Amino acid sequence: MLKEAISSAQLNRLPHDLMVALSRLADCWSTVSVPWMLGGSCSLLVQGVNLDRLPRDIDVYTDIHAAKQLHAHPPGVNIDRQQVDRSGSYVSLLSHYKLEGFPIELVGGFEVLCGGALYRLEVERLLWPGGIPFHVGHSSLRLTPLSHELLFNLLRNRPDRYQAIAEVMRQEPQRHIIILQQLLMSNIWTEEQLNRLIELLPWPELHSIIGKQHDI
């Protein structure tokens, strides 16, 4: 699993005002003993993925029970009430805040159901052990693994994102293969998605797990 902390060079990819907001966010939720992770464009940028623009908001992912506890300690200003949100193929327990000028979206128990595929985001059981420590100010948080971001953007049909993510992952396969295999086995995928994944990451280690998925 990935345990390496983010280097200072990677930290410099984030604008100063965004770093300030993340530092305050980490400080605020450091007293809440539940796992939560920074995802989306912030996580991608810090992990070396090339994006067409800088992050304009902060995406936080967690499990449902943790989202309820975090919402009881809101960072910055509450924008809305916490509620179940169903948007197209997505469903989650959702709430929004504003901190240091940045919108924050807290996503609990996220699920995607589309075209025969089912993906459930399980932070504590699957993502947390593979997350990367990210030290900001006097606190720290954890970044979502690139394996999650790759699969999520495959589901979203965002080639601009999944191609850039795969390019980074291909540089060090052994840093990503274990969590990727776990996510593949724990969810349901279409044949088209699995074939696309093999095109993006032509790793021998993936062949057996992809074969098992084809047999389901």
DONU-354488 format. One record per residue: z, x, y of N, C-alpha, C, O, CB in turn; residue in three letters. Coordinates in steps of 0.2 Angstrom, whole numbers, plus 2048, in hexadecimal, padded with zeros to 3 digits. Atoms other than C-alpha are relative to their C-alpha. Glycine has a CB too. Layout:
<recs>
REC;nc3;nc1;nc2;cac3;cac1;cac2;cc3;cc1;cc2;oc3;oc1;oc2;cbc3;cbc1;cbc2;rest
REC;Z;X;Y;Z;X;Y;Z;X;Y;Z;X;Y;Z;X;Y;ALA $
...
</recs>
This chain:
<recs>
REC;nc3;nc1;nc2;cac3;cac1;cac2;cc3;cc1;cc2;oc3;oc1;oc2;cbc3;cbc1;cbc2;rest
REC;800;804;7FA;800;800;800;800;804;806;802;80A;806;806;7FB;800;MET $
REC;800;7FC;7FA;7FE;805;812;806;801;803;80A;7FC;804;7FA;7FD;805;LEU $
REC;7FA;7FF;7FC;80D;80D;81A;800;804;806;805;805;809;805;803;7FB;LYS $
REC;801;7FB;7FA;806;819;827;801;7FC;806;7FE;7F6;807;7FA;803;7FF;GLU $
REC;800;803;7F9;80B;815;839;7FA;802;804;7F6;806;802;806;803;803;ALA $
REC;805;7FF;7FC;7FE;814;846;800;806;804;806;807;807;7FE;7F9;804;ILE $
REC;800;7FA;7FC;7F9;824;84F;800;7FE;807;7FE;7F9;809;7FA;804;7FE;SER $
REC;800;801;7F8;7FB;826;862;7F9;7FF;802;7F7;7FC;807;803;806;803;SER $
REC;807;801;7FE;7E8;827;863;7FD;7F9;7FF;7FA;7F6;803;7FB;805;7FC;ALA $
REC;802;807;801;7E6;816;85B;803;7FB;805;801;7F6;807;801;7FE;7F9;GLN $
REC;7FD;804;7FB;7F3;80F;867;7FD;800;806;7FD;7FB;80A;807;803;801;LEU $
REC;803;7FF;7F9;7E9;815;876;7FA;7FB;800;7F7;7FA;805;7FE;807;801;ASN $
REC;806;805;800;7DB;808;870;802;7FA;804;7FE;7F6;806;7FE;7FF;7F9;ARG $
REC;7FE;806;7FD;7E6;7FA;877;802;801;808;804;806;80A;806;7FD;7FD;LEU $
REC;7FF;7FF;7F9;7E7;7F7;88A;808;800;801;80C;7FD;7FD;7FD;7FA;804;PRO $
REC;7F9;7FF;7FF;7F8;7FB;892;804;7F9;801;809;7F8;7FE;801;804;806;HIS $
REC;7FD;806;7FF;7FC;7E9;897;801;7FC;7F9;806;7F8;7F8;7FC;7FB;805;ASP $
REC;7FF;803;807;7F9;7E3;885;805;803;7FC;809;800;7F8;7F9;800;7FC;LEU $
REC;7FB;7FC;804;804;7F1;87E;807;7FD;803;80C;7FC;7FF;800;807;802;MET $
REC;7F9;803;7FD;812;7EA;88A;801;7F9;7FD;807;7F8;7FB;7FF;800;808;VAL $
REC;7FE;807;803;810;7D8;884;802;801;7F8;806;7FE;7F6;7F9;7FC;800;ALA $
REC;7FE;7FF;807;810;7DE;872;807;803;7FF;80B;801;7FA;7FB;805;7FC;LEU $
REC;7F9;7FD;800;820;7E9;875;805;7FA;801;80A;7FA;7FE;800;805;805;SER $
REC;7FB;806;7FF;829;7D9;87C;800;7FB;7FB;805;7F9;7F9;7FE;7FD;807;ARG $
REC;800;804;806;823;7CF;86E;804;803;7FA;808;7FF;7F7;7F9;7FF;7FE;LEU $
REC;7FC;7FD;806;82A;7DB;861;807;800;802;80B;7FF;7FD;7FD;807;7FF;ALA $
REC;7F9;800;7FE;83A;7DC;86B;803;7F9;7FF;809;7F9;7FC;801;803;807;ASP $
REC;7FE;807;801;83C;7C9;86B;801;7FE;7F9;806;7FB;7F8;7FB;7FC;804;CYS $
REC;800;802;807;839;7C7;859;803;805;7FB;804;804;7F5;7F9;7FE;7FD;TRP $
REC;7FD;7FB;804;842;7D6;853;807;7FE;7FD;809;800;7F8;801;807;804;SER $
REC;7FA;803;802;852;7CC;851;7FF;7FA;7FB;804;7F8;7F8;804;7FE;806;THR $
REC;802;805;805;849;7BF;846;7FE;803;7F9;7F9;806;7F9;7FB;7FB;802;VAL $
REC;801;7FC;806;84A;7C5;834;7FB;7FD;7FB;7FD;7FB;7F6;807;801;7FC;SER $
REC;805;803;804;83A;7BE;82D;7FA;804;801;7F9;807;807;7FE;7F9;802;VAL $
REC;806;7FC;7FF;829;7C7;82A;7FB;7FC;804;7F9;7F7;803;7FD;802;7F9;PRO $
REC;806;803;7FC;81B;7C4;837;7FC;806;801;7FE;80C;801;803;7FD;807;TRP $
REC;804;7FB;800;80C;7CE;83A;7FB;7FF;806;7F9;7F9;808;7FC;801;7FA;MET $
REC;805;800;7FB;800;7D2;848;7F9;800;7FD;7F7;805;7FA;801;806;806;LEU $
REC;807;800;803;7EE;7CD;844;7FB;7FF;805;7FC;801;80B;7FF;7FA;7FB;GLY $
REC;806;801;7FB;7DD;7C9;84C;7FE;807;803;7FE;80C;800;802;7FB;805;GLY $
REC;803;7FB;7FD;7D5;7D4;858;804;806;802;802;80C;802;7FC;7FE;807;SER $
REC;7FC;7FA;7FF;7E4;7DE;85D;801;804;7FA;801;80A;7FB;807;7FD;802;CYS $
REC;7FF;7FC;806;7E7;7E3;84B;7FA;804;7FE;7FB;80A;7FD;802;7FC;7FA;SER $
REC;806;7FC;801;7D5;7E8;849;7FF;806;804;7FD;80B;802;7FA;7FB;800;LEU $
REC;801;7FB;7FC;7D4;7F2;858;804;806;7FF;802;80C;7FF;801;7FE;808;LEU $
REC;7FC;7FB;801;7E3;7FC;855;7FE;804;7F9;800;80A;7F9;807;7FE;7FF;VAL $
REC;802;7FD;806;7DD;800;843;7F9;803;800;7F6;805;7FB;800;7FB;7FA;GLN $
REC;806;7FC;7FF;7CD;807;84A;7F9;7FC;7FF;7F4;7FF;7FE;800;806;7FB;GLY $
REC;806;805;800;7C1;7F8;848;7FD;800;807;800;7FE;80C;802;7FA;7FD;VAL $
REC;803;801;7FA;7B4;7F8;855;7FE;7F9;802;7FC;7F5;7FE;7F9;804;800;ASN $
REC;801;806;7FE;7B4;7E8;85F;7FB;7FF;806;7FB;804;80A;807;7FC;802;LEU $
REC;804;801;7FA;7A8;7E1;86C;803;7FF;807;801;7FF;80C;7FB;7FB;7FF;ASP $
REC;7FC;801;7FA;7B6;7DD;878;807;801;7FF;809;801;7F9;7FF;7F9;803;ARG $
REC;7F9;7FF;801;7C8;7E1;87B;804;7F9;7FE;802;7F4;800;804;803;806;LEU $
REC;7FD;806;802;7D5;7D4;874;803;7FD;806;805;800;80B;806;802;7FC;PRO $
REC;7FE;804;7FA;7D9;7C6;880;806;7FC;7FE;809;7F8;802;7FB;7FC;802;ARG $
REC;7FA;804;802;7E7;7BE;876;804;804;7FA;801;809;7F8;7FE;7F9;7FE;ASP $
REC;7FC;7FD;806;7F4;7C2;868;801;7FB;7FB;804;7F6;7FC;807;803;803;ILE $
REC;800;804;806;7F3;7BB;857;806;802;7FB;806;808;7F9;7F9;7FF;7FC;ASP $
REC;7FA;7FF;805;803;7BA;84C;800;7FC;7FA;7FF;7F6;7FB;807;800;804;VAL $
REC;800;804;806;803;7B5;83A;806;801;7FC;80A;806;7FC;7FA;803;7FB;TYR $
REC;7FA;800;804;812;7B0;82F;800;7FA;7FB;7FB;7F6;7FB;806;800;804;THR $
REC;800;806;805;817;7A4;821;804;7FA;804;806;7FB;80A;804;802;7FA;ASP $
REC;7FD;806;7FC;81D;792;826;807;801;801;809;800;807;7FF;7FA;7FC;ILE $
REC;7F9;800;7FF;82F;795;824;802;805;806;806;804;80A;804;802;7FA;HIS $
REC;7FF;7FB;7FB;82E;7A5;82F;7FE;7FD;807;801;7FF;80C;7FD;806;7FE;ALA $
REC;802;803;7FA;824;79C;83C;805;7FC;804;806;7FC;80A;7F9;7FC;7FF;ALA $
REC;7FB;805;7FE;831;78F;83E;806;804;804;808;802;809;803;7FC;7FB;LYS $
REC;7FB;7FB;7FD;83E;79D;841;7FE;803;806;802;804;80B;803;804;7FB;GLN $
REC;802;7FC;7FA;834;7A7;84D;7FF;7FB;806;800;7FD;80C;7F9;803;7FE;LEU $
REC;801;805;7FB;830;797;857;806;7FE;804;806;7FD;80A;7FC;7FA;7FE;HIS $
REC;7FA;801;7FD;842;795;85A;802;805;805;807;804;809;806;7FF;7FB;ALA $
REC;7FF;7FB;7FB;842;7A5;864;7F9;802;803;7F6;807;802;803;807;7FC;HIS $
REC;807;7FF;7FD;832;7A3;86E;7FF;806;805;804;808;809;7FE;7FA;804;PRO $
REC;801;7FA;7FB;82B;7B3;877;7FC;7FD;806;7F7;7FA;805;7FB;805;7FC;PRO $
REC;803;803;7FA;827;7AF;889;800;7F9;801;806;7F6;7FF;7F8;802;800;GLY $
REC;800;807;7FF;822;79E;88D;7FD;7FC;7FB;7F8;7FD;7F8;7FC;7FF;807;VAL $
REC;802;805;805;820;78F;881;7FA;7FD;803;7FA;7FA;809;805;7FB;7FE;ASN $
REC;806;803;7FE;80E;788;883;800;7F9;7FD;7FE;7F4;800;7FA;803;7FE;ILE $
REC;800;806;804;810;77A;876;805;7FF;7FB;809;804;7FA;7F9;7FE;7FD;ASP $
REC;7FC;800;806;81A;773;868;7FD;802;7FA;7F7;803;7F9;802;7F8;7FF;ARG $
REC;802;7FE;806;819;77A;857;7FE;7FA;7FC;802;7F5;7FB;805;804;7FC;GLN $
REC;803;806;804;80E;76E;84C;7FB;803;7FB;7F8;808;7FC;7FE;7FB;805;GLN $
REC;805;7FE;805;803;76E;83D;7F9;7FF;804;7F8;7F9;807;800;7FB;7FA;VAL $
REC;807;800;7FD;7F1;771;843;7FB;800;7FB;7FB;805;7F6;7FF;806;805;ASP $
REC;806;800;805;7E1;76D;839;7FA;800;804;7F8;7FB;808;800;7FA;7FB;ARG $
REC;806;7FF;7FC;7D2;774;841;7FA;802;7FB;7FA;808;7F9;801;806;806;SER $
REC;806;7FE;805;7C2;773;836;803;802;7FA;806;7FE;7F6;7FC;805;803;GLY $
REC;7FE;7FE;806;7C5;77D;827;807;803;800;80A;805;7FA;7FB;805;7FD;SER $
REC;7F9;7FD;800;7D6;784;82D;806;7FB;801;805;7F6;804;800;805;806;TYR $
REC;7FA;804;7FF;7E7;77D;82C;806;805;800;807;80A;7FC;802;7FB;7FA;VAL $
REC;7FA;7FC;7FF;7F8;785;832;805;7FD;804;804;7F8;807;7FD;807;803;SER $
REC;7FB;802;7FB;808;783;83B;7FF;804;806;800;80A;806;807;800;7FD;LEU $
REC;802;7FC;7FB;803;788;84C;805;7FF;807;807;7F9;808;7F9;7FE;802;LEU $
REC;7FC;801;7F9;80C;78B;85D;7FD;806;804;7FB;80B;802;808;801;7FF;SER $
REC;803;7FC;7FB;807;794;86D;805;802;805;809;7FE;807;7FA;7FD;803;HIS $
REC;7FB;7FD;7FB;810;79F;87A;7FC;804;805;7F6;806;804;806;804;7FD;TYR $
REC;803;7FB;7FB;80C;7AA;889;805;805;802;80A;803;804;7FD;7FC;806;LYS $
REC;7FC;7FA;7FE;813;7BB;88C;7FC;805;803;7F7;808;801;803;803;7F9;LEU $
REC;803;7FA;7FC;80F;7C8;899;7F8;7FE;801;7F4;803;801;800;807;7FC;GLU $
REC;807;802;7FE;7FF;7BE;89D;7FB;7FF;7FA;7F6;7FD;7FA;7FD;805;804;GLY $
REC;804;800;806;7F9;7BE;88B;802;7FA;7FC;808;7F9;7FA;800;806;7FB;PHE $
REC;7FF;806;804;7F7;7AE;880;802;803;7F9;7FF;808;7F7;7FA;7FB;7FF;PRO $
REC;7FE;7FF;807;800;7AF;86F;800;7FA;7FC;802;7F5;7FE;808;803;800;ILE $
REC;801;805;805;7FC;7A5;860;804;802;7FA;802;807;7F7;7F8;7FE;7FE;GLU $
REC;7FC;7FF;806;809;7A4;852;7FD;7FB;7FB;7FD;7F5;7FB;807;7FE;801;LEU $
REC;804;804;805;800;79E;842;805;801;7F9;806;806;7F7;7F9;803;7FF;VAL $
REC;7FC;800;806;80B;799;833;7FD;7FD;7FA;7FA;7F7;7FB;807;7FD;802;GLY $
REC;803;804;806;805;795;821;7F9;7FF;801;7F7;7FA;7FF;804;7FA;7FF;GLY $
REC;807;801;7FE;7F3;798;826;7FC;7FF;7F9;7FD;803;7F4;7FD;806;804;PHE $
REC;805;801;806;7E6;791;819;7F9;7FE;803;7F8;7FB;808;803;7FA;7FC;GLU $
REC;807;802;7FF;7D3;790;819;7FD;7FD;7FA;7FE;800;7F4;7FC;807;802;VAL $
REC;803;803;805;7CA;784;80E;7F9;7FE;802;7F8;7FA;806;804;7FA;7FD;LEU $
REC;807;801;7FE;7B7;785;80F;7FB;802;7FB;7FC;807;7F8;7FE;804;807;CYS $
REC;805;7FE;805;7A8;784;804;802;802;7F9;7FE;806;7F6;7FC;805;803;GLY $
REC;7FE;7FE;807;7B1;786;7F4;805;806;800;808;807;7FB;7FB;801;7FC;GLY $
REC;7FC;7FB;800;7BC;794;7FA;807;7FE;803;807;7F9;807;7FD;806;805;ALA $
REC;7F9;802;7FD;7CF;793;7FD;804;807;801;805;80B;7FC;804;7FB;7FB;LEU $
REC;7FC;7F9;7FE;7D9;7A1;806;807;7FE;803;807;7FA;808;7FC;804;805;TYR $
REC;7F9;802;7FD;7EC;79F;809;803;807;802;803;80C;7FE;804;7FD;7FB;ARG $
REC;7FD;7FA;7FD;7F4;7AC;814;807;800;7FE;80B;7FC;801;7FF;800;808;LEU $
REC;7F9;7FF;802;804;7B2;80C;803;806;803;801;80C;800;800;800;7F8;GLU $
REC;7FD;7FA;7FD;80D;7BE;817;805;804;7FC;804;80A;7FB;802;7FE;807;VAL $
REC;7FA;7FC;804;81D;7C2;80E;7FE;802;7FA;800;808;7F8;806;7FB;800;GLU $
REC;801;7FF;807;816;7C2;7FD;7FA;806;7FF;7FA;80A;7FB;7FE;7FA;7FC;ARG $
REC;806;7FC;801;805;7CB;800;7FF;805;806;7FE;80B;805;7FA;7FC;7FF;LEU $
REC;802;7FC;7FB;801;7D1;811;805;805;803;804;80B;804;7FE;7FC;806;LEU $
REC;7FB;7FC;7FD;812;7D8;817;800;807;7FC;801;80C;800;807;7FD;7FF;TRP $
REC;7FF;7FA;804;813;7E6;809;7FA;805;802;7FB;80B;802;800;7FF;7F9;PRO $
REC;805;7FC;7FF;802;7EC;80E;7FE;801;808;7F9;804;80A;7F9;7FD;7FD;GLY $
REC;801;800;7F9;804;7EB;821;802;807;803;805;80B;800;805;7FB;804;GLY $
REC;7FF;7FA;7FD;804;7FA;82D;805;800;805;804;7FC;80A;7F9;803;802;ILE $
REC;7FB;800;7FA;813;7FE;838;7FD;802;806;7F9;807;807;806;805;7FE;PRO $
REC;803;7FF;7FA;80F;7FE;84A;806;800;805;809;7FA;807;7FB;7FA;802;PHE $
REC;7FA;7FF;7FC;81C;805;856;7FE;7FE;807;7F9;802;80A;803;807;7FF;HIS $
REC;801;802;7F9;81C;7FD;868;807;800;803;80B;7FC;802;7FC;7F9;800;VAL $
REC;7FA;800;7FC;829;801;874;806;802;7FC;806;807;7F8;802;7FA;803;GLY $
REC;7FA;7FE;804;83B;801;86C;800;7FC;7F9;804;7FD;7F5;806;7FE;804;HIS $
REC;801;804;806;835;7F5;85E;7FA;802;7FC;7F6;806;7FE;801;7F9;802;SER $
REC;806;7FF;804;828;7F4;851;7FE;7F9;7FD;802;7F5;7FC;801;805;7FA;SER $
REC;802;806;804;81D;7E7;848;7FB;803;7FB;7FA;809;7FA;7FC;7FB;805;LEU $
REC;805;7FE;806;810;7E7;83A;7FA;7FD;801;7F9;7F7;803;804;7FE;7F9;ARG $
REC;806;803;800;7FE;7E5;83A;7FD;7FE;7FA;7FF;800;7F4;7FB;806;803;LEU $
REC;803;803;806;7F4;7DA;82E;7FB;806;7FD;7F8;809;801;7FC;7FA;802;THR $
REC;804;7FB;803;7EB;7E5;821;7F8;7FE;801;7F7;7F8;802;801;800;7F8;PRO $
REC;807;801;7FF;7D8;7E7;824;7FD;7FC;7FA;7F8;7F8;7FB;7FC;807;801;LEU $
REC;803;804;805;7D5;7DF;813;800;7F9;801;7FC;7F5;800;804;802;7F9;SER $
REC;7FF;807;7FE;7DC;7CF;819;7FB;7FE;806;7F7;7F9;805;807;7FE;803;HIS $
REC;805;801;7FB;7D1;7D0;829;7F9;800;7FE;7F5;7FC;800;801;805;806;GLU $
REC;806;800;803;7C2;7D4;81F;7FE;7F9;7FD;7F9;7F6;7FE;7FF;805;7FB;LEU $
REC;801;806;803;7C4;7C5;814;800;7FA;804;7FC;7F5;803;805;7FF;7FA;LEU $
REC;7FF;806;7FB;7C9;7B9;822;7F9;7FF;804;7F7;7FA;805;805;801;805;PHE $
REC;806;800;7FC;7B9;7BE;82C;7FA;7FE;7FB;7F5;7FC;7FE;7FF;806;803;ASN $
REC;805;803;805;7AE;7BB;81C;800;7F9;800;7FB;7F5;800;801;803;7F9;LEU $
REC;7FF;807;801;7B5;7AA;81B;7FE;7FC;807;7FB;7F7;807;807;7FE;7FF;LEU $
REC;803;803;7F9;7B1;7A7;82E;7F9;801;801;7F6;7FF;806;804;804;806;ARG $
REC;807;7FE;800;7A0;7AE;82B;7FF;804;807;7FA;802;80B;7FB;7FA;800;ASN $
REC;801;7FC;7FA;7A2;7BB;839;7FE;807;7FE;802;80B;7FE;807;800;804;ARG $
REC;802;7FA;802;797;7C9;834;801;806;805;802;80C;804;7F9;800;7FF;PRO $
REC;7FF;7FB;7FB;79A;7D2;845;807;803;7FF;808;809;800;800;7FD;807;ASP $
REC;7F9;7FE;802;7AD;7D3;83F;800;804;7F9;802;809;7F9;805;7FB;801;ARG $
REC;7FE;7FD;806;7AC;7D6;82D;7FC;806;7FE;7FE;80B;7FA;7FE;7FB;7FA;TYR $
REC;804;7FA;801;79E;7E3;82E;804;806;803;804;80C;800;7F9;800;803;GLN $
REC;7FC;7FB;7FD;7A9;7ED;83A;806;802;7FC;808;808;7FC;801;7FE;807;ALA $
REC;7FA;7FF;804;7B8;7EB;830;7FF;804;7F9;802;809;7F8;804;7FA;7FE;ILE $
REC;802;7FC;806;7AF;7F1;820;7FE;807;801;800;80B;7FD;7FA;7FC;7FC;ALA $
REC;802;7F9;7FF;7A9;800;828;806;805;801;806;80A;7FE;7FC;800;807;GLU $
REC;7F9;7FC;7FF;7BB;806;82C;803;800;7F9;805;806;7F7;805;7FD;804;VAL $
REC;7FD;800;807;7C1;801;81A;7FC;805;7FB;7FF;808;7F7;800;7F9;7FD;MET $
REC;804;7FB;804;7B2;80B;812;802;807;800;801;80B;7FC;7F9;7FF;801;ARG $
REC;7FE;7F9;7FF;7B9;81B;819;806;802;7FC;806;808;7FA;802;801;808;GLN $
REC;7FA;7FF;805;7C9;81A;80E;801;7FB;7FC;806;7F7;7FD;806;802;805;GLU $
REC;7FF;806;804;7C7;80E;800;807;800;7FD;80A;7FA;7FC;7FB;801;7FA;PRO $
REC;7F9;800;803;7D8;813;7F8;805;7FD;804;80B;7FB;802;802;807;7FD;GLN $
REC;7FB;803;7FB;7E1;80D;808;800;7F9;7FF;805;7F5;802;7FF;803;807;ARG $
REC;801;808;800;7DB;7FB;805;7FF;7FD;7FA;800;7F7;7F9;7FA;7FF;804;HIS $
REC;802;803;806;7D6;7F8;7F3;806;7FC;7FD;804;7F6;7FA;7FE;805;7FB;ILE $
REC;7FB;804;803;7E7;7F2;7ED;801;7F9;803;801;7F4;7FF;807;804;800;ILE $
REC;7FF;806;7FC;7EA;7E5;7FA;7FA;7FB;7FF;7FB;7F5;7FF;803;801;807;ILE $
REC;806;804;801;7D8;7DF;7F9;800;7FD;7F9;7FE;7F7;7F9;7FA;805;801;LEU $
REC;800;803;807;7D9;7DD;7E6;805;7FA;800;804;7F5;7FD;802;805;7FB;GLN $
REC;7FB;805;801;7E9;7D3;7E8;7FE;7F9;804;7FF;7F4;802;807;802;803;GLN $
REC;802;806;7FC;7E2;7C7;7F6;7FA;7FD;7FC;7F9;7F7;7FC;7FD;803;806;LEU $
REC;806;804;804;7D2;7C4;7EB;803;7FC;7FA;800;7F7;7F9;7FB;806;7FD;LEU $
REC;7FE;803;805;7DC;7C0;7DC;805;7FA;801;805;7F5;7FD;804;805;7FB;MET $
REC;7FC;806;7FE;7E8;7B4;7E5;7FD;7FA;804;800;7F5;805;805;803;805;SER $
REC;803;805;7FD;7DB;7AA;7ED;7F9;7FE;7FC;7F8;801;7F7;7FE;802;807;ASN $
REC;806;802;803;7CA;7A1;7E9;7FA;801;804;7FA;800;80A;801;7F8;7FE;ILE $
REC;806;7FE;7FC;7B9;7A7;7EE;7FA;7FE;7FD;7F9;7FC;7F7;800;808;801;TRP $
REC;807;802;803;7A7;7A2;7ED;7FC;806;7FE;7FE;80C;800;7FC;7FC;806;THR $
REC;804;7FB;803;79A;7AC;7E4;7FD;804;806;7FC;80A;806;7FB;7FE;7FB;GLU $
REC;804;7FD;7FA;791;7AF;7F5;805;805;803;803;80B;805;7FE;7FB;805;GLU $
REC;7FB;7FC;7FC;7A1;7B6;7FD;802;807;7FC;802;80C;7FF;806;7FD;801;GLN $
REC;7FE;7FA;804;7A5;7C2;7EE;7FA;805;800;7FB;80B;800;801;7FE;7F9;LEU $
REC;806;7FC;800;793;7C8;7EE;7FF;804;807;7FE;80A;807;7F9;7FC;7FF;ASN $
REC;800;7FD;7FA;794;7CC;800;805;805;801;804;80B;804;801;7FB;806;ARG $
REC;7FB;7FB;800;7A4;7D5;7FE;7FE;806;7FC;800;80C;7FF;807;7FD;7FD;LEU $
REC;803;7FA;804;79C;7E1;7F1;7FB;803;804;7FB;809;804;7FD;7FD;7F9;ILE $
REC;805;7FD;7FC;78E;7E4;7FD;804;804;806;802;80A;807;7FC;7FB;804;GLU $
REC;7FC;7FC;7FA;79B;7E9;80B;804;806;7FD;804;80B;800;804;7FB;803;LEU $
REC;7FC;7FB;803;7A6;7F3;7FF;7FE;801;7F9;801;7FE;7F4;808;7FD;800;LEU $
REC;802;7FE;807;79D;7FA;7F0;804;804;7FC;802;80A;7FB;7F8;802;801;PRO $
REC;7FB;7FC;803;7AC;800;7E8;800;7FF;7F8;801;7F9;7F7;807;7FF;803;TRP $
REC;7FF;802;807;7AD;802;7D5;806;7FC;7FE;806;7F8;7FA;7FF;807;7FC;PRO $
REC;7F9;804;802;7BF;7FC;7D5;800;7F9;801;804;7F5;7FE;805;803;805;GLU $
REC;801;807;7FE;7B9;7EC;7DC;7FC;7FC;7FA;7FD;7F6;7FA;7FD;7FE;806;LEU $
REC;804;803;805;7AD;7E8;7CE;803;7FB;7FB;801;7F6;7FA;7FC;805;7FC;HIS $
REC;7FD;804;805;7B9;7E2;7C1;803;7FA;803;803;7F4;800;806;804;7FC;SER $
REC;7FD;806;7FD;7C3;7D7;7CD;7FB;7FB;802;7FC;7F5;802;804;802;805;ILE $
REC;805;805;7FE;7B3;7CF;7D4;7FD;7FD;7F9;7FC;7F7;7FA;7FA;804;803;ILE $
REC;802;803;806;7AD;7CC;7C2;805;7FB;7FD;802;7F5;7FB;7FF;805;7FA;GLY $
REC;7FB;805;802;7BD;7C3;7BE;7FF;7F9;804;800;7F4;802;807;802;800;LYS $
REC;800;806;7FC;7BB;7B8;7CD;7F9;7FC;7FF;7F9;7F6;7FF;7FF;803;808;GLN $
REC;806;803;802;7A9;7B4;7C8;801;7FB;7FA;7FD;7F6;7F9;7FA;805;7FF;HIS $
REC;7FE;803;807;7B0;7AE;7B7;804;7F9;801;804;7F5;7FD;803;804;7FB;ASP $
REC;7FB;806;7FF;7BC;7A1;7BF;7FC;7FA;801;7FE;7F4;802;804;801;807;ILE $
</recs>
